Amino acid sequence: MSATEDYLGRVHVLIWAITDSLSESERDEVQHLIDHGEPGEGLRSLAWIIVDGDKRVPASIVRGIKDLTEGLVAPEHLPADLDAHALPKPKSTDDLGLVARWREVR
């Protein structure tokens, strides 16, 4: 698996993990950008959807957005208060089973 395929796989797992928190139009907006070669912009949009919609999401989602946009989206283009929308971290070392989900998709 190439680095690009690995990266896109991680992006898709993150979107899949939060899909129940998004409306159909929100999901479509994010997915459209990802499908058209703009995963960083898709994740930037997701960050703004979370903040503008005052959504509370797992800390792993916020961390994933930041990790996956690093070097692609300037930090000042992400919402300054994104961290405030993170739910407390679960006690499990594998937040919400994201590692297991990623292995399933691969």
Buried (B, 14 or more C-beta within 10 A) or exposed (E): EEEEEEBBBBBBBBBBBBEEBBEEEBBEBBBEBBEEEBBBBBBBBBBBBBBEEEBEBBBBBBBBBBEBBEEBBEEEEBBEEBEEBBBEEEEEEEBBBBEEBBEEEE
